[in-house]
Amino acid sequence: MAANLARIGDNQKRKRSAIEDFKRAFTGLRRGETIAGYLFLAPNFIGFIIFMLFPICFAFYIMLTDWSLAKEPQFIGLKNFDTMVNDRIFWKSLGNSFYYTFVAVPTGIFIAFWLALALNRKMRGIIFFRTVYFLPQITLTVAAATIWRWIYQPEIGMINHILELIGIDGPKWIHDTKWAMPSVIIMSNWQGIGFAMLILLAGLQGIPEEYYEAASIDGASGWQRMRYVTLPMLTPALFFVIVTSLIGAFQSFDQFYVLTQGGPAHATTPLTLYIFQNAFSFFKMGYGAALAAVLFVIILIITIIQWQLAQRWVFGFEQDE
């Protein structure tokens, strides 16, 4: 109880200090510098209002309407959400989003972790290998997906050609309902693994060597140093990678649109693609906005859960109450 009261008192002191600093910023010699600073921030702030805040607020309005772009929006309340409950494709796309996210993210982070460990050493040409693994990350998703679409071709694709050389009859990949989603996951991990690897590599290089030396003196084995030094000290980087990867996976769109267009038989239609189809192909803007609101709530809930659980496993994580 005393600790909580002390923490609340500290928070109140910080708030009062921030208010006093804000007041001092507009007095005396700092006034001109403060005004100039806000003027430099103004273009970004105005752009945020016009291109982000206003569209978000407008989306929350049109999700309660029936709007086809050809006529004025008609207010229908929560009817779009009632339609959603009975929409079979919505539930299929929602399941696809969860399937893609909770398979692609863990496998991608697992591979990125071991890649970061392998590249966290001093050896000739190490910068070249780090660059090679990161290059797909800066490749346009549309361009990468176009190449992988050719690679996945059943008859002339590179993968099936290699499998044929060793006597294996390859699957139809993106043309098969069973293999379509794994195909998209493989392509996405190939492209996105470099970002996670870079963050984890930075986390590894931030671990002081003294910790490993102390563990070695105490007789810790390689696995024990990994478990009791590397992993705990790497948890802040892991937390960042997990949060950003989950958000990015739920928002994935380009690779699905280019590789499969949601097929076959909606096997690779994520919620993002279904939102796009309803809003810009079927011109159901209200229904598309309602679907987007559901996606927003899902991402928000998952992020809040991760933030709450972080204080249990992330080293040095402190959350103000």
Secondary structure as GFF3:
##gff-version 3
##sequence-region A 1 321
A	DSSP	alpha_helix	2	25	.	.	.	ID=ss1
A	DSSP	alpha_helix	30	48	.	.	.	ID=ss2
A	DSSP	pi_helix	49	53	.	.	.	ID=ss3
A	DSSP	alpha_helix	54	62	.	.	.	ID=ss4
A	DSSP	beta_strand	65	66	.	.	.	ID=ss5
A	DSSP	beta_strand	74	75	.	.	.	ID=ss6
A	DSSP	alpha_helix	79	85	.	.	.	ID=ss7
A	DSSP	alpha_helix	88	119	.	.	.	ID=ss8
A	DSSP	alpha_helix	126	134	.	.	.	ID=ss9
A	DSSP	three_ten_helix	135	138	.	.	.	ID=ss10
A	DSSP	alpha_helix	141	151	.	.	.	ID=ss11
A	DSSP	alpha_helix	158	165	.	.	.	ID=ss12
A	DSSP	three_ten_helix	173	175	.	.	.	ID=ss13
A	DSSP	alpha_helix	180	205	.	.	.	ID=ss14
A	DSSP	alpha_helix	209	217	.	.	.	ID=ss15
A	DSSP	alpha_helix	222	225	.	.	.	ID=ss16
A	DSSP	pi_helix	226	230	.	.	.	ID=ss17
A	DSSP	alpha_helix	231	250	.	.	.	ID=ss18
A	DSSP	alpha_helix	254	259	.	.	.	ID=ss19
A	DSSP	alpha_helix	271	276	.	.	.	ID=ss20
A	DSSP	pi_helix	277	281	.	.	.	ID=ss21
A	DSSP	alpha_helix	285	313	.	.	.	ID=ss22
###
